[in-house]
Amino acid sequence: MRDVLICHCGECQRWHGSVCAATRVRLEQLSFADEHGLRWVDSPQSQSHARRGFCGECGSSLFWQAPGLATVSIAAGTLDRPTGLRVLGHIHTAAAGDYYELPDDGLPRHPGGWPE
């Protein structure tokens, strides 16, 4: 898994109730023991026409996936510990909420997405 990015976009704020901390994995490396409660919905304001996966039983936000990408993003807070992951930086900082300040953590900040 890739280390974690903190996303400050408006859609993540609405979907998660605040910022989103997410890792990413290649699709062929993702498998499910049970997909019983997994539900997918179109991500309402996604510029990349992504979809979001959530648990239909408990409501947890789990995934973000854009069409054509070989990866799926996973909400880091849903992973069992220890993850061994670290935060890489902050993305979509131009859309950060007016109710918090970006932390002075010395990590890279990008007003848009992560430069690949």
N, C-alpha and C positions, 0 to 999 in steps of 0.2 A: 504494500500500500504506500501511496505517496504520503508525505507528511501533511499536516493539516493547514488549510487556509481558512481564515475568518472572513466570511462574506457579509458585507454591510448593505447589500442591495435591498430595495424596498420590498421586493417579493419575498426574499428570505425573512425579512423582519415580520411580514404578515404571516408567512407559513410557520415560522418557528416561534413567533412571539418576541423575537429580538434577533440578534445576529446569528449566523449559522457557522458552526465549526465543522468542516467536512474534510474527509480524506477521499481518496479516489483509488479505484482498482480496475484493472482490465476486465472486460466482460467475461472472458473465458476463465478467469480466476475466481469468479463469484459463483457460489453454489448455495442452495438452500436445503436445509434438512426438512423443512416443511413450509409450503407456501400458502397454507390454509387461510391466514388472515391478511395476506398481502393484497393491497389494492393500489391501482395506478390511476392517476387523474392528470389531465393536461394541466401544465403549469400556466395559470391564467394570464400572466403578463410577461411571459418569457419571450425575449427577443430571439432566442434560438429555437423556439417551439418545443421546449423540453417537456418532459412529464415528471411527475413526482410520485414516489412510492411511499405508502404509509401502512401501518398496521390497522386493519379494519376492526380489530378487537379492542385494542388499547388506545388507538389514535396516534401513536408515536410516528413522527416524521422520520423516514428512513433513507430515502434515495432521491437523487436528482439525475436525470438522464436526458441528454439531447440527442436527437436523431443523427445518425451518421458517425457518432463518436464511438470509439472502441473501448470507452471507459464508462463507469457509473460512479457518481459521487455518493458517499455514505456519511450520514450524520455521525460524527465522531463520538458523541455522547451515548450512542447506542451500542458501542463496542465493549466487550468484556475487557477488564483490566488485568494485567498491565498491557497497554497497547504498544509501548515503545515508540510512540509517535511524538513529534514536536511540532510547534506552530512555525510555518514558513513565513507567513506575512498576512496582510490584510488586503482584500480586494473590494472594489466598488465603494471606496471610501467617500466618493463624491455624493453618495446617497445615504451616508451615515445618518442615523436618527439624531434629532435635536435634543434628545433626552439623555444622551451620554457623550462623553469625550473619548476619543480614541486614546488607547493607552500609550504611555511613553515607554514602549518596550524595545525600541531600537530596531524593530523588524520592518522590512520593506512594506510600503503602502502604495497602492495603485488606485487611481480614481476610477478606473474601469476594471476589466478582468485581468487575470494573471497573464503576463507575457510568456508565451510558450517558447 
